[in-house]
């Protein structure tokens, strides 16, 4: 059983005693009014393309005792899947988590050639910080198959953190059409939904209107969005917001902690800032992990979203039908982040990266 429900335990104790337990009633009231979820470690798949911000997100997820990372599957996005897998192993080696399986997916999107990323993650994909070569080879298997196998093994328990293009998840759904009903939930980094102009100003796809993860494989994104899977998307209007910046105080805490994870993030920050970008570039994917740790990190809303799969000018754009009248009825609804709580996010991030 995934969740150990304290309410059930308290009710059982009340049955065992002949008299009502005032303290038990008070405890039940406190639980009912609480957002805390008491559970065993939740089985997790991190589907990613490391990449500097993916690397930080992996570190944050690995620091959380509530996550049991069953596999890291890699997708062609920031880099091609094989190099992403090797980078994931390098990160796991650094943090002492080499037991986590790492399996790459395909080298290109579903129906398109692999595109050029306009943003550089460094020649090694990890900010050129001199991490050692991977200590081992990737695990055997194929990422979409691993996703299907794990979801079948842990029905209605697996959480998927999709930090890159959605190629692996789309292929998994194509192989197992019932997969959307077997996954606990998906939190993905992808798209831009029109809630803040920064989502356009900081567009990451290789055209004026798109976000990189959706741009790389728009057909995969449309398959996943239309599948009915329980998914929350965090777009650029939140993930590149000006409040997602490391302050002087944040940097002091990272430096003083002395942890390998904190040192890595500081190195990533220096790398992106030397390139003329903000520190948010190293933090984007960690928003998904922080949201999984505490859902209050983001405020969500439901909108109608379709993915542009044809236009040269806007390939990969997540087109939102915000209209009050005449909205198309054939566009599926999606839960997306509208805003985020920067204080809560940075509390989670710094606690995770500095305690190691």
C-alpha positions as CSV (number, residue, x, y, z in Angstrom):
1,X,0.0,0.0,0.0
2,X,1.4,3.4,-1.0
3,X,0.0,5.5,1.8
4,X,-0.1,4.6,5.5
5,X,-3.2,6.5,6.5
6,X,-3.0,7.9,10.0
7,X,-6.8,8.3,10.0
8,X,-7.2,4.6,9.7
9,X,-4.8,4.0,12.5
10,X,-6.5,6.5,14.8
11,X,-10.0,5.0,14.0
12,X,-8.7,1.5,14.8
13,X,-7.4,2.7,18.1
14,X,-10.8,4.2,18.9
15,X,-12.5,0.9,18.1
16,X,-10.1,-0.9,20.5
17,X,-11.1,1.3,23.4
18,X,-14.5,1.4,24.9
19,X,-14.6,5.1,25.6
20,X,-14.2,8.0,23.0
21,X,-10.6,9.3,23.0
22,X,-10.7,13.1,23.1
23,X,-7.0,13.3,22.1
24,X,-7.6,11.0,19.1
25,X,-10.5,13.2,18.0
26,X,-8.3,16.2,18.2
27,X,-5.6,14.5,16.2
28,X,-8.1,13.6,13.5
29,X,-9.2,17.2,13.3
30,X,-5.6,18.3,12.9
31,X,-5.0,15.8,10.1
32,X,-8.1,16.8,8.3
33,X,-6.9,20.4,8.3
34,X,-3.4,19.6,7.3
35,X,-1.8,19.4,3.8
36,X,0.8,16.9,5.0
37,X,0.7,13.5,3.3
38,X,2.1,10.6,5.3
39,X,3.5,7.9,3.1
40,X,6.2,5.4,2.4
41,X,8.8,6.6,-0.1
42,X,7.0,7.2,-3.4
43,X,8.3,5.3,-6.4
44,X,9.6,7.9,-8.9
45,X,10.9,8.0,-12.5
46,X,12.9,11.0,-13.6
47,X,12.7,11.4,-17.3
48,X,15.2,14.0,-18.3
49,X,18.0,15.4,-20.5
50,X,20.9,16.5,-18.4
51,X,21.7,19.4,-19.0
52,X,22.6,21.7,-16.2
53,X,19.1,22.3,-14.7
54,X,18.3,18.6,-15.0
55,X,21.4,17.9,-13.0
56,X,20.4,20.2,-10.2
57,X,16.9,18.7,-10.2
58,X,18.3,15.2,-10.0
59,X,20.3,16.3,-6.9
60,X,17.3,17.8,-5.3
61,X,15.1,14.7,-5.9
62,X,17.8,12.4,-4.6
63,X,18.1,14.5,-1.4
64,X,14.4,13.8,-0.5
65,X,13.8,10.7,1.6
66,X,10.1,10.7,0.4
67,X,11.2,9.7,-3.1
68,X,12.4,6.2,-4.2
69,X,13.9,6.9,-7.5
70,X,13.3,3.7,-9.5
71,X,15.0,4.9,-12.7
72,X,16.4,7.8,-14.5
73,X,15.4,7.6,-18.2
74,X,17.0,10.0,-20.6
75,X,15.5,11.7,-23.7
76,X,17.1,13.6,-26.6
77,X,16.7,17.3,-25.7
78,X,19.5,19.5,-24.4
79,X,21.8,16.7,-25.7
80,X,21.1,13.4,-27.3
81,X,19.8,10.6,-25.0
82,X,23.1,8.6,-24.7
83,X,25.1,11.6,-23.6
84,X,22.3,12.7,-21.3
85,X,22.5,9.2,-19.7
86,X,26.2,9.4,-19.2
87,X,25.8,12.8,-17.6
88,X,23.1,11.5,-15.3
89,X,25.5,8.8,-14.2
90,X,28.2,11.4,-13.6
91,X,25.8,13.3,-11.3
92,X,24.8,10.2,-9.5
93,X,28.5,9.3,-9.0
94,X,29.1,12.8,-7.5
95,X,26.3,12.5,-5.0
96,X,26.9,8.9,-4.1
97,X,23.7,7.4,-5.7
98,X,25.2,5.2,-8.3
99,X,22.7,2.4,-7.5
100,X,20.0,4.2,-9.4
101,X,19.4,2.7,-12.9
102,X,20.0,5.0,-15.9
103,X,18.5,4.0,-19.2
104,X,18.6,6.1,-22.4
105,X,15.8,6.5,-24.9
106,X,15.9,7.2,-28.7
107,X,18.4,9.5,-30.3
108,X,15.8,11.7,-32.0
109,X,12.2,12.9,-31.7
110,X,9.2,10.8,-32.9
111,X,9.1,12.1,-36.5
112,X,11.7,14.9,-36.8
113,X,15.4,15.2,-36.9
114,X,17.1,16.1,-33.6
115,X,17.3,20.0,-33.6
116,X,20.1,22.3,-32.5
117,X,19.7,23.8,-29.1
118,X,20.3,27.6,-29.2
119,X,21.3,27.5,-25.5
120,X,24.7,25.9,-24.5
121,X,25.0,23.7,-21.5
122,X,28.8,23.6,-22.1
123,X,30.8,21.2,-24.2
124,X,30.1,18.4,-21.7
125,X,26.5,19.5,-21.0
126,X,27.3,20.1,-17.4
127,X,28.7,23.6,-17.4
128,X,32.3,22.4,-18.0
129,X,32.9,21.9,-14.2
130,X,35.3,19.1,-14.7
131,X,33.1,16.2,-13.4
132,X,34.9,12.8,-13.8
133,X,33.8,10.4,-16.5
134,X,31.0,8.1,-15.6
135,X,32.0,5.2,-13.4
136,X,29.8,2.7,-15.3
137,X,27.8,2.1,-18.4
138,X,24.1,2.7,-18.7
139,X,21.8,0.0,-17.6
140,X,20.4,-2.3,-20.3
141,X,17.0,-1.5,-21.8
142,X,15.1,1.2,-23.6
143,X,13.7,4.1,-21.7
144,X,10.0,3.9,-22.9
145,X,10.0,0.1,-22.1
146,X,11.4,0.9,-18.6
147,X,8.7,3.4,-18.0
148,X,6.0,0.9,-19.0
149,X,7.5,-1.9,-17.0
150,X,7.8,0.2,-13.8
151,X,4.3,1.6,-14.2
152,X,3.0,-2.0,-14.6
153,X,5.0,-3.1,-11.5
154,X,3.7,-0.2,-9.4
155,X,0.2,0.5,-10.7
156,X,-1.2,3.8,-9.5
157,X,1.9,4.6,-7.5
158,X,4.6,5.9,-9.9
159,X,5.2,9.6,-10.1
160,X,7.0,10.8,-13.3
161,X,9.0,14.0,-13.3
162,X,9.3,14.8,-17.0
163,X,12.1,17.4,-17.3
164,X,12.8,17.2,-21.0
165,X,10.9,16.6,-24.3
166,X,8.1,14.1,-24.0
167,X,9.3,11.5,-26.5
168,X,9.9,8.7,-24.0
169,X,6.5,9.2,-22.3
170,X,4.7,9.4,-25.7
171,X,6.3,6.1,-26.8
172,X,5.4,4.5,-23.5
173,X,1.8,5.5,-24.0
174,X,1.8,4.2,-27.5
175,X,3.1,0.8,-26.2
176,X,0.7,0.7,-23.2
177,X,-2.4,2.7,-24.0
178,X,-3.7,2.2,-20.4
179,X,-0.6,3.8,-19.0
180,X,-2.4,7.2,-18.3
181,X,-4.7,5.3,-15.9
182,X,-1.8,3.5,-14.2
183,X,0.4,6.5,-13.4
184,X,-0.1,8.4,-10.1
185,X,0.8,11.7,-11.8
186,X,3.2,13.5,-14.1
187,X,4.9,16.9,-13.4
188,X,6.5,18.3,-16.5
189,X,8.5,21.3,-17.5
190,X,7.2,22.4,-20.8
191,X,5.3,25.1,-22.7
192,X,4.3,28.7,-22.0
193,X,0.7,29.5,-21.3
194,X,0.4,33.3,-21.5
195,X,0.3,34.3,-17.8
196,X,3.4,36.5,-17.9
197,X,5.2,38.2,-20.8
198,X,8.5,36.7,-19.6
199,X,7.3,33.4,-21.1
200,X,7.7,34.9,-24.5
201,X,10.7,37.1,-23.8
202,X,12.6,34.1,-22.5
203,X,11.3,31.6,-25.1
204,X,13.8,28.8,-25.4
205,X,12.8,27.0,-28.6
206,X,14.5,27.8,-31.8
207,X,11.8,30.2,-33.0
208,X,10.0,33.3,-31.6
209,X,7.2,31.5,-29.8
210,X,8.1,28.1,-28.4
211,X,9.6,26.5,-25.3
212,X,12.5,24.0,-25.9
213,X,11.0,20.8,-24.5
214,X,7.9,21.1,-26.6
215,X,9.7,22.4,-29.6
216,X,12.0,19.4,-29.8
217,X,9.1,16.9,-30.1
218,X,5.8,18.7,-30.5
219,X,4.1,15.5,-31.7
220,X,5.1,13.7,-28.6
221,X,3.8,16.5,-26.4
222,X,0.4,16.5,-28.2
223,X,0.1,12.7,-27.6
224,X,0.9,13.1,-23.9
225,X,-1.4,16.1,-23.4
226,X,-4.3,14.3,-25.2
227,X,-3.8,11.0,-23.4
228,X,-5.8,11.9,-20.3
229,X,-2.8,11.3,-18.1
230,X,-2.9,13.3,-14.8
231,X,-0.3,15.9,-15.7
232,X,0.7,19.3,-14.4
233,X,2.8,21.5,-16.7
234,X,5.1,24.2,-15.5
235,X,5.8,26.6,-18.4
236,X,8.2,29.4,-19.0
237,X,5.9,32.0,-17.6
238,X,6.7,30.5,-14.2
239,X,9.9,28.7,-14.8
240,X,11.8,31.7,-16.1
241,X,10.1,34.3,-13.9
242,X,12.4,37.1,-12.5
243,X,11.7,35.9,-9.0
244,X,13.5,32.6,-9.9
245,X,16.9,34.1,-9.2
246,X,19.5,33.2,-6.6
247,X,19.9,36.1,-4.2
248,X,23.1,37.2,-2.4
249,X,21.8,35.4,0.7
250,X,21.0,32.2,-1.2
251,X,24.5,32.2,-2.6
252,X,26.0,32.7,0.8
253,X,24.1,29.7,2.2
254,X,25.2,27.6,-0.7
255,X,28.8,28.6,-0.3
256,X,28.8,28.1,3.5
257,X,27.2,24.7,3.3
258,X,30.3,23.1,1.6
259,X,28.1,20.3,0.1
260,X,29.0,19.0,-3.4
261,X,25.5,19.8,-4.6
262,X,25.7,23.4,-3.5
263,X,29.2,23.8,-5.1
264,X,27.8,22.4,-8.3
265,X,24.9,24.8,-8.4
266,X,27.2,27.7,-7.7
267,X,29.4,26.5,-10.6
268,X,26.4,26.3,-12.9
269,X,25.3,29.8,-11.9
270,X,28.7,31.2,-12.7
271,X,28.7,29.4,-16.0
272,X,25.3,30.8,-17.1
273,X,26.0,34.3,-15.8
274,X,29.2,34.5,-17.7
275,X,27.2,33.7,-20.8
276,X,24.9,36.6,-20.2
277,X,21.9,34.6,-18.7
278,X,20.3,34.7,-15.3
279,X,20.8,32.1,-12.6
280,X,17.2,30.8,-13.3
281,X,18.7,28.8,-16.1
282,X,20.1,26.3,-13.6
283,X,16.9,26.2,-11.6
284,X,14.1,25.6,-14.1
285,X,13.8,21.8,-13.8
286,X,14.0,22.0,-10.0
287,X,10.6,23.7,-10.0
288,X,9.1,20.3,-10.9
289,X,10.9,18.5,-8.1
290,X,10.0,21.2,-5.5
291,X,6.4,21.0,-6.6
292,X,6.4,17.3,-6.1
293,X,7.8,17.8,-2.6
294,X,5.2,20.5,-1.8
295,X,2.3,21.2,-4.1
296,X,2.0,24.7,-2.6
297,X,5.1,25.8,-4.6
298,X,2.8,26.5,-7.5
299,X,-0.7,27.8,-8.1
300,X,-2.4,26.0,-10.9
301,X,-5.3,26.6,-13.3
302,X,-6.9,24.6,-16.0
303,X,-6.7,25.8,-19.6
304,X,-7.4,24.5,-23.1
305,X,-4.0,23.7,-24.8
306,X,-3.0,22.5,-28.2
307,X,0.5,22.1,-29.6
308,X,1.5,23.7,-32.9
309,X,3.1,21.0,-35.1
310,X,3.3,22.7,-38.5
311,X,4.3,26.4,-38.5
312,X,7.9,27.3,-38.9
313,X,7.4,30.5,-36.9
314,X,5.7,28.8,-34.0
315,X,6.5,25.1,-34.1
316,X,6.1,23.7,-30.6
317,X,4.1,26.6,-29.3
318,X,1.6,25.6,-26.6
319,X,-1.5,27.5,-28.0
320,X,-4.0,28.3,-25.2
321,X,-7.6,29.1,-26.1
322,X,-8.3,31.7,-23.4
323,X,-11.4,33.1,-25.2
324,X,-14.6,33.7,-23.3
325,X,-16.6,33.1,-26.5
326,X,-16.1,30.9,-29.5
327,X,-13.5,28.7,-27.9
328,X,-12.8,25.5,-29.8
329,X,-14.4,22.5,-28.3
330,X,-11.9,20.0,-29.6
331,X,-8.9,21.2,-27.6
332,X,-8.2,19.2,-24.4
333,X,-7.8,20.8,-21.0
334,X,-4.5,20.8,-19.1
335,X,-3.5,21.7,-15.6
336,X,-0.8,24.3,-15.7
337,X,1.2,26.5,-13.3
338,X,0.0,30.1,-13.2
339,X,2.3,31.5,-10.4
340,X,4.8,30.2,-7.9
341,X,5.9,30.9,-4.4
342,X,9.6,31.9,-4.6
343,X,10.2,31.8,-0.8
344,X,8.9,28.3,-0.5
345,X,10.7,27.1,-3.6
346,X,14.1,28.4,-2.4
347,X,13.5,27.0,1.1
348,X,13.0,23.5,-0.5
349,X,16.0,24.0,-2.9
350,X,18.5,25.2,-0.3
351,X,17.4,22.7,2.3
352,X,17.8,19.9,-0.2
353,X,21.2,20.9,-1.6
354,X,22.9,22.1,1.5
355,X,22.1,19.3,4.0
356,X,24.2,16.7,2.1
